[in-house]
Amino acid sequence: MSRISEPPAVQPLPRPTTAMGAPRKVGIEIEFSGLTEERAAQILCDTLGGAPEQEAKGRWLAKDTRLGGFEVYLDSRPLNKLDDNALTRHLRDVARVVVPVEIVSDPIAVEQIVDLDEALVALARAGATGTTGGVLLGFGVHFNPEAVSLDFSDIMPVLTAYALIEDHIRRVADIDMSRRLLPWVDPYPRALIDRLASRQPPTDMTALIDAYLGISPSRNRGLDMLCLFALIDKDRVARAMDMEQIGIRPTFHWRLPDCRIDEPDWSLAREWNRWVLVERVAGDDKLLHRLSAAWRDHRGSLTSLRPEWAGTVARMLGEAGL
């Protein structure tokens, strides 16, 4: 892959530091096919410095790069639990047709996203392919932006903003059909948006977590809040969810519907800027209230289709200069 045009500038977060004054960081996970774990780790180190190291069969590290460390592995728990033998190696080779290799970064500074973009260009030139490489390749990219704090006042507006503009984000992102058909990044149920945008929304963290778990008890959402909620109140989340695959951390977990690593105009920067839009909406109380009121009107109309709402959001964001 060679870029047809330069990616957009990486936009800073509207609130770039945590409540403790530290720069907010973001962890990034990228799924793709076309390369082995060893080759991907080597390319990361060729581009970003550091040294590849095999941690276990099918699991490599890119250590001491200028962005920190990376894990590189075949994203299959059953395969990764098997002993290393000829049959397992054959199964891994077969699985790579539909099971992605995944790169997981250490938390990095927002401005370092541009460096990771350059590494993805190198991976694509070496043969990495994304979602559009085949109908079954429902690969994605995950951003894990650090929350400002664990306070209700810092989390509720972001969740509400995302819920209200998710249909717009999904439309402008032009989601690949394979991801639309797969359940891993389903949009929020409208009942959850109803609750968040109501005239009497949750007013504390306990009520917010209860509403989320009661209406949307699933990891398979575009914005998965369970990692963050489990850190805040693990027992409450554990009563509703299997905790085995919930990574407890102080971050939002935003799942992009597809990975287009091999497309010339795709970039992490462009996708990241969509998250910055969410936080800009969250920080504009008047706009958030207008969107909530518009959602209630939308739901009270004779038809309340998602494409119609996406168009309303696009118009309102445009009027707000966003």
C-alpha positions as CSV (number, residue, x, y, z in Angstrom):
1,M,0.0,0.0,0.0
2,S,1.2,3.5,-0.8
3,R,-0.9,6.4,0.3
4,I,-2.8,8.4,-2.4
5,S,-3.1,11.3,0.0
6,E,-1.6,12.3,3.3
7,P,-3.7,11.3,6.3
8,P,-5.4,14.0,8.3
9,A,-3.6,15.6,11.2
10,V,-4.2,13.7,14.5
11,Q,-6.5,15.9,16.5
12,P,-5.8,16.3,20.2
13,L,-8.4,15.4,22.8
14,P,-10.4,18.4,24.0
15,R,-9.4,17.3,27.6
16,P,-5.8,16.1,27.0
17,T,-5.0,15.3,30.6
18,T,-6.5,13.2,33.4
19,A,-8.0,14.7,36.5
20,M,-4.6,14.1,38.1
21,G,-2.8,16.2,35.4
22,A,-1.1,13.4,33.5
23,P,-1.3,13.2,29.7
24,R,-4.1,10.9,28.6
25,K,-2.9,8.0,26.5
26,V,-4.5,5.5,24.2
27,G,-4.0,1.8,23.6
28,I,-4.6,0.5,20.1
29,E,-5.4,-3.0,18.8
30,I,-5.3,-3.8,15.1
31,E,-6.5,-7.0,13.4
32,F,-5.4,-8.1,9.9
33,S,-4.4,-11.1,7.8
34,G,-1.7,-11.9,5.3
35,L,1.3,-12.0,7.6
36,T,2.5,-14.3,10.3
37,E,3.0,-13.1,13.8
38,E,6.8,-13.3,13.5
39,R,6.8,-11.3,10.3
40,A,4.5,-8.6,11.7
41,A,6.7,-8.2,14.8
42,Q,9.8,-7.9,12.7
43,I,8.2,-5.2,10.5
44,L,7.1,-3.2,13.6
45,C,10.7,-3.3,14.9
46,D,12.1,-2.4,11.4
47,T,9.9,0.6,11.4
48,L,9.8,1.7,15.0
49,G,13.0,0.3,16.4
50,G,13.3,-2.3,19.1
51,A,13.7,-6.1,18.8
52,P,11.3,-8.9,18.1
53,E,11.1,-11.7,20.6
54,Q,9.1,-14.9,20.6
55,E,7.2,-15.2,23.9
56,A,5.4,-18.5,23.0
57,K,4.4,-20.3,19.8
58,G,2.1,-18.0,17.9
59,R,2.9,-15.1,20.2
60,W,5.6,-12.5,19.6
61,L,6.6,-9.2,21.2
62,A,8.0,-6.1,19.6
63,K,10.1,-4.8,22.5
64,D,11.6,-1.4,23.2
65,T,10.2,0.4,20.2
66,R,10.0,4.2,20.3
67,L,6.3,3.7,21.0
68,G,6.9,1.2,23.8
69,G,6.0,-2.5,23.5
70,F,3.6,-4.5,21.2
71,E,2.1,-7.9,21.5
72,V,1.6,-9.7,18.2
73,Y,-0.4,-12.9,18.2
74,L,-3.0,-15.0,16.4
75,D,-6.3,-14.0,17.9
76,S,-7.6,-17.4,18.8
77,R,-7.8,-18.5,22.5
78,P,-8.4,-22.2,21.7
79,L,-5.4,-22.4,19.4
80,N,-3.1,-20.4,21.8
81,K,-3.9,-22.9,24.5
82,L,-2.7,-25.9,22.5
83,D,0.7,-27.5,22.8
84,D,3.2,-26.8,20.1
85,N,3.3,-29.7,17.6
86,A,3.0,-30.3,13.9
87,L,-0.8,-30.5,14.0
88,T,-1.1,-27.3,16.0
89,R,1.2,-25.5,13.5
90,H,-0.9,-26.7,10.6
91,L,-4.1,-25.6,12.4
92,R,-2.6,-22.1,12.9
93,D,-1.7,-21.9,9.2
94,V,-5.2,-22.9,8.2
95,A,-6.8,-20.6,10.8
96,R,-5.0,-17.5,9.4
97,V,-7.4,-17.5,6.5
98,V,-10.2,-16.2,8.8
99,V,-8.6,-15.6,12.2
100,P,-6.7,-12.3,12.4
101,V,-3.2,-11.6,13.6
102,E,-3.6,-8.9,16.2
103,I,-1.2,-6.2,17.3
104,V,-1.8,-4.7,20.7
105,S,0.2,-1.6,21.7
106,D,1.2,-0.3,25.0
107,P,-0.7,2.9,25.9
108,I,0.8,5.6,23.6
109,A,0.6,9.4,23.4
110,V,-2.1,10.7,21.1
111,E,0.5,12.4,18.9
112,Q,2.3,9.1,18.4
113,I,-0.7,7.7,16.4
114,V,1.0,9.2,13.3
115,D,4.1,6.9,14.0
116,L,1.9,3.9,14.3
117,D,0.2,4.8,11.0
118,E,3.6,4.7,9.3
119,A,4.2,1.2,10.7
120,L,0.8,0.1,9.3
121,V,1.8,1.3,5.9
122,A,4.9,-0.9,6.1
123,L,2.8,-3.9,7.2
124,A,0.5,-3.3,4.2
125,R,3.3,-3.1,1.8
126,A,4.5,-6.4,3.1
127,G,1.1,-8.0,2.4
128,A,-1.1,-7.3,5.4
129,T,-4.8,-7.3,4.4
130,G,-7.9,-6.0,6.2
131,T,-11.6,-6.4,6.2
132,T,-12.2,-6.0,2.4
133,G,-9.7,-8.8,1.6
134,G,-12.6,-11.3,1.9
135,V,-16.2,-11.7,2.8
136,L,-15.4,-13.5,6.1
137,L,-12.6,-11.1,7.2
138,G,-14.5,-9.2,9.8
139,F,-11.3,-7.6,11.2
140,G,-11.4,-4.4,13.3
141,V,-9.4,-1.8,15.1
142,H,-9.9,-0.9,18.7
143,F,-9.0,2.3,20.5
144,N,-8.7,2.4,24.3
145,P,-8.6,6.1,25.2
146,E,-7.9,6.7,28.9
147,A,-10.8,8.3,30.8
148,V,-10.3,11.7,32.4
149,S,-11.4,10.1,35.7
150,L,-13.7,7.5,37.0
151,D,-16.2,10.1,38.1
152,F,-19.8,10.0,36.9
153,S,-19.4,13.6,35.6
154,D,-16.5,12.6,33.3
155,I,-18.1,9.4,32.0
156,M,-21.8,10.0,31.6
157,P,-21.4,12.8,29.0
158,V,-19.0,10.7,26.8
159,L,-21.3,7.7,26.8
160,T,-24.4,9.8,26.1
161,A,-22.6,11.7,23.3
162,Y,-21.4,8.5,21.6
163,A,-24.9,6.9,21.9
164,L,-26.5,9.9,20.3
165,I,-24.1,10.2,17.4
166,E,-23.2,6.6,16.8
167,D,-25.5,6.2,13.8
168,H,-23.8,9.3,12.2
169,I,-20.3,7.9,12.8
170,R,-21.2,4.5,11.4
171,R,-22.7,6.1,8.3
172,V,-19.7,8.4,7.5
173,A,-17.3,5.6,8.2
174,D,-18.9,3.6,5.4
175,I,-18.8,0.3,7.3
176,D,-17.8,-2.8,5.3
177,M,-20.8,-5.1,4.7
178,S,-19.0,-8.1,6.4
179,R,-18.9,-6.1,9.6
180,R,-22.5,-5.1,9.3
181,L,-23.5,-8.7,9.1
182,L,-21.4,-9.8,12.1
183,P,-22.5,-9.2,15.7
184,W,-19.2,-8.0,17.2
185,V,-19.9,-4.3,17.0
186,D,-23.7,-4.0,17.1
187,P,-25.0,-0.4,17.6
188,Y,-26.5,0.4,21.0
189,P,-30.2,-0.6,21.4
190,R,-32.5,2.4,21.0
191,A,-33.8,1.7,24.5
192,L,-30.4,2.6,25.9
193,I,-30.3,5.8,24.0
194,D,-33.8,6.5,25.2
195,R,-32.6,6.1,28.8
196,L,-29.5,8.3,28.4
197,A,-31.3,11.0,26.5
198,S,-34.5,11.0,28.7
199,R,-35.6,14.0,30.7
200,Q,-34.7,12.0,33.8
201,P,-31.4,10.2,32.9
202,P,-29.2,8.3,35.4
203,T,-27.8,10.8,37.9
204,D,-25.1,8.7,39.5
205,M,-22.7,5.9,38.6
206,T,-24.7,3.1,40.1
207,A,-27.8,4.0,38.2
208,L,-25.7,4.4,35.0
209,I,-24.1,1.0,35.3
210,D,-27.5,-0.6,36.2
211,A,-29.1,1.0,33.1
212,Y,-26.3,-0.2,30.8
213,L,-26.3,-3.7,32.2
214,G,-30.0,-3.9,32.2
215,I,-30.5,-2.8,28.6
216,S,-27.2,-3.7,26.9
217,P,-25.4,-6.6,28.7
218,S,-23.0,-7.3,25.9
219,R,-19.4,-6.7,25.0
220,N,-20.3,-6.6,21.3
221,R,-20.9,-2.9,21.1
222,G,-19.2,-0.1,19.2
223,L,-18.4,1.5,22.5
224,D,-17.9,-1.3,25.1
225,M,-18.2,0.3,28.5
226,L,-17.7,-2.9,30.5
227,C,-13.9,-2.6,30.9
228,L,-14.4,0.8,32.6
229,F,-17.5,-0.2,34.5
230,A,-15.7,-3.3,35.8
231,L,-12.9,-1.1,37.2
232,I,-15.5,1.1,39.0
233,D,-17.7,-1.6,40.3
234,K,-16.5,-5.1,39.5
235,D,-19.0,-6.9,41.7
236,R,-21.9,-5.2,40.0
237,V,-20.7,-6.1,36.5
238,A,-19.8,-9.6,37.5
239,R,-23.4,-10.3,38.6
240,A,-24.5,-9.6,35.1
241,M,-21.6,-10.7,32.9
242,D,-19.0,-13.4,32.4
243,M,-15.8,-11.6,33.4
244,E,-13.4,-14.0,31.6
245,Q,-13.0,-11.8,28.5
246,I,-13.5,-8.3,30.1
247,G,-10.2,-6.5,30.5
248,I,-10.5,-4.3,33.5
249,R,-8.9,-0.9,32.7
250,P,-9.5,2.8,33.1
251,T,-10.3,3.3,29.4
252,F,-13.2,3.5,27.0
253,H,-13.1,0.5,24.6
254,W,-14.1,1.7,21.2
255,R,-14.4,-0.9,18.5
256,L,-14.1,0.3,14.9
257,P,-16.3,-1.9,12.7
258,D,-13.5,-2.7,10.2
259,C,-9.7,-2.5,9.6
260,R,-8.7,-1.2,6.2
261,I,-5.0,-1.4,6.6
262,D,-4.5,-2.2,2.8
263,E,-6.6,0.7,1.5
264,P,-4.6,3.7,0.4
265,D,-6.7,6.4,2.0
266,W,-7.4,4.7,5.3
267,S,-5.5,5.8,8.4
268,L,-5.6,5.5,12.2
269,A,-5.5,9.3,12.3
270,R,-8.8,9.6,10.4
271,E,-10.5,7.1,12.6
272,W,-9.1,8.5,15.8
273,N,-10.5,11.9,14.9
274,R,-14.0,10.4,15.0
275,W,-13.4,9.7,18.7
276,V,-12.3,13.2,19.2
277,L,-15.6,14.3,17.8
278,V,-17.4,12.2,20.4
279,E,-15.5,14.0,23.2
280,R,-16.1,17.4,21.7
281,V,-19.8,16.7,21.7
282,A,-19.6,15.4,25.3
283,G,-17.9,18.7,26.3
284,D,-20.6,20.9,24.8
285,D,-23.5,20.8,27.3
286,K,-25.8,22.9,25.1
287,L,-25.3,20.7,22.1
288,L,-25.7,17.5,24.1
289,H,-29.0,18.8,25.5
290,R,-30.2,19.7,21.9
291,L,-29.2,16.3,20.6
292,S,-31.1,14.6,23.5
293,A,-34.2,16.7,22.8
294,A,-34.0,16.0,19.1
295,W,-33.7,12.3,19.9
296,R,-36.8,12.4,22.0
297,D,-38.6,14.1,19.1
298,H,-37.3,11.6,16.7
299,R,-38.5,8.7,18.8
300,G,-41.9,10.3,19.1
301,S,-42.4,10.6,15.3
302,L,-44.3,8.2,13.2
303,T,-41.1,6.7,11.9
304,S,-37.8,6.6,13.8
305,L,-35.4,4.9,11.4
306,R,-31.6,5.0,12.1
307,P,-30.7,6.6,8.7
308,E,-33.1,9.5,9.4
309,W,-31.5,10.0,12.8
310,A,-28.0,9.9,11.3
311,G,-29.1,12.7,8.9
312,T,-30.4,14.8,11.8
313,V,-27.2,14.4,13.7
314,A,-25.1,15.4,10.7
315,R,-27.2,18.6,10.3
316,M,-26.9,19.5,14.0
317,L,-23.2,18.8,14.1
318,G,-22.7,21.0,11.0
319,E,-24.7,23.8,12.6
320,A,-22.4,23.5,15.7
321,G,-19.3,23.8,13.5
322,L,-18.4,20.2,14.0
